Amino acid sequence: MTDMAASTSSSASTTDRISKSLVKRRRAEKRFRLYGQIAIGFAVAFLLILLGSIVKDGYRAFWMHEIQLNVTVDADRFAPEGQRDEASLRGINYDAIIVQSLRDKLDVENSRTNRKALRDLVSQEFGFVLREKVLADPSLIGQTFSLTAPLDDQADLYFKGEIKRSVAEDNRPLTDRQLDWLDELKSQGQIKSKFNTLLFTRSDSTQPEIAGLWGAIVGSFFTLSVTLLLSVPLAVAAAVYLEEFAPKNKFTDFIEININNLAAVPSIVFGLLGLAVLINFFGMPRSAPIVGGVVLALMVLPTIIISTRASLKAVSPSIRQAALALGASKNQSVFQHVLPLAAPGILTGTIISMAQALGETAPLLMIGMVSFVPSAPESVMAPSTALPVQIYIWENASERSFRDRTAAAIIVLLGFMIVMNLAAVLLRRRFERRW
């Protein structure tokens, strides 16, 4: 009887200990899940803050303000002897014509101070637009015609709410009188807002209101094209050899270790390599997409090799065995069966590597792609810039309007990278086979 009681008591004690242990373990699991949820919450919050700040500054750059004026090229004043040759037409003071049109529209007294203040309201591009129009059609001299051009970046910021009347006149770039003129032109319907197509059709400029990303987009395209053409064939060939054909010895182990180590090398090291070897030693053109493409190809080679080897390993060994059992050679087994089945993974790794290369800045800065390039490159040998470098250049510009364009360029770059990563996911799901 005593033994039974003791046994019952011991069993109850064991049950209590187990129950307490389970309660303690469940509490620990709940805490762990809570910590994970808090970590994810912090990550999402910081991401939203970052994206929110970028969008807040960048959305304004996607729209702009233009002014429409009736312009008269006075023949008696600018072509008194009836000159119509190109040299004479190029020598006309088109800025004075624009200022005269503004004075007539606003009924402003003709003084040097007023002329300068009026000229500062419109972009310097206005004069070039007028000149090109007259050069294309000299019969416009002596006539009145309508012309549209961007406002100056400071006037544009006023209509976007960046420059406010509440700020003291000495602390803002536009005077009260200039703001009155802008308001009057707006009320007359001379100033209108529109989508900023110049952001995607023009290259870099010292004038923020007409600075665009086209040159950087073309430069990035050329650079990534060179990167793709150089890196993918070399990386896939190296991965296939190491995974399927290379003997397992100390030499191949040494190669594999160094490939893994190269994948962790900072990107600026590859930029220094390009500067020292490609530019200084081989004399390749500085700030050219061909050099940037070679540098980025060296940078992404290890990543593509590693992803390709992982894709080859993921193919079921039974595929190889079945091909060999049916009389296929080693080459036929690899290139006709294994490699096609590994293609989705290889394609995914390649696209992700290209997205990584698209966002790299440090290597391109080292090879001189930070130079001011006012036009889009026509070939891989021409001077160029790239999207991340253009962001770097605009971020260091002193004009306030470049801040909005910097954020807009970041949005465009993120858009390209999201599209590339989304394409990688979709292609993988489309072609992937599950075993």
Buried (B, 14 or more C-beta within 10 A) or exposed (E): EEEEEEEEEEEEEEEEEEEEEEEEEEEEEEEEEEEEEEEEEEEEEEEEEEEEEBEEBBBBBBBBBBBBBEBBBBBEEBBEEEBEEEEBBEEBEBBBBBBBBBBEBBEBEEEEEBBEBBBBBBBBBBBEBBBEBBEEEBEBBEEEBEBEBBBBBBBBBBBBEBBEEEEEEEEBBBEEBBBEBBBBBBEEEBBEBEEBEBBEEBBBBEBBBBBBBBBBBBBBBBBBBBBBEBBBEBBBEBBBEBBBEBEEEEEEEEBBEEBEEBBEEEBBBBBBBBBEBBBEEEEBBBBBBBBBBBBBBBBBBBBBBBBBBBBBEBBEEEBBEEBBEEEBEEEBBBBEBBBEBBBBBBBBBBBBBBBBBBBBBBBBBBBBBBEEBEBBBEEBBBBBBBBBBBBBBBBEBEBBBBBBBBBBBBBBBBEBBEEBBEBBEEBBEEBBEEE
